[in-house]
Structure formats: C-alpha cells, structure tokens
C-alpha cells in the first residue's frame, strides 16, 4: 500500500489508468486501433457525468480509458471539456489506492487541497455494476484539457478491475511528462508521493509509451 507523502513510488508502477480524451468515442476507438492493432471494448457510461468510455488493458493492473462525451446524457463533464478536443489526447491519469480516506488525510497533511472522496459507478456491457471512490487533487498546473496531476481511485472489493476484462496485447513501457514549469510539476508529483520524469516544454503533455502488436507507439 502506498504511503502518499511519505514514500515515493515510480508513477509507471502505481498508476491505475490513463485517460485518453476524445470528442467522439467511435472515432477514438478507431484511432487507437489503427495505431496499436487492438480494438478497445466499450466499457459503459458514467451516469450524471456526461461521459462514456472504452477500454484496453496495458498489462498488469493498468489500462487505457478512452473517454468521450455521452450524447445520451444532458450532463457535461465539469473537469474536461471533451467536445472541444480536435484529436485524441492523454488528458489525465489515476493512481490506485487501497484506502482512499487514509490517502486523503496523507495528502492534506502534505498541504494538498483535495476534492472528495466521492462515489462513482458505471454498468458494463455485460450488465455488471462497477463501484469506486475517487479523490481529486487541486492544482494550477493544468493546461487546457491536460491535467498532469492525477486523481486517486479505490475500487470496491466486489468490483473486478477493468484491466482484467479489457482487450489484452498492449503493455505500458514508460510514462513521463512535459510542462512549461517542469520544476514545479516535478515537485508537485513528488509531494503527492510519485517519482516521475518531467521535461521542460512549451506545452503540458502526458506521454505514455506503449508496446503494441504494431510496435512501440506514443500517446500524448
């Protein structure tokens, strides 16, 4: 179990899933398949959040979530304006925790402003209902739709992890970041318990290198 704020862990090892934001889910599924050779399976919708998703395993307990607006919902995602994306982009990521209440307390002791924990759920295509709790971390390091500061997720004990049912064949090889203020981002990630490579660049980017049946690809 991670001791956030006390023991730092490599972000490549402890992330739960990457969020690939798209304005249209079908386009996102096709886009990823054309590059990786793996077709994501539709995961379900997020009631009240205005989004739906499709999933691909990234090996182990990691997966890629292709997330897009759900045209059947009138609600919109308050954090990410996915409909404005002109191309698929990695927009955020989640870190898994076994005790989200303890994680919230650790982050607050480290001086972080947190949002939640809050309850989340979605029903899979097979009809199973997945439950989780999520905890946000406020920061000023986001740029447009890109937020390089993760949220934390605790899956319910009776909810199978999505990485186990998502299509296999891809493997995460590297996860790093680019940001105009690389020093501040690196410090913020360390403060929440994560070790990560952060390079200085004109734009904020989350960069995932993935081994696929069609070779190495970069998502960013």
ABEGO torsion letter per residue (X at the ends): XBBBGABBBBAAAABABBBBBBABAAAAAAAAAAAAGBBBBBAEBBBGAGBBBBBBBAEEABBBBBBBBBAABABBBAABBAAABABBBBABBBBBBABAAAAAAAAAAAGBBBBOBBBBBBBBAAGBBBBBBBBBBBBAABBEABBABBBBBBBBAABBBAAAABBBGBBBABBBBBBABAAAAAAAAAAAGBBBBBBBBABBBBBBBBBBAAEBBBBX
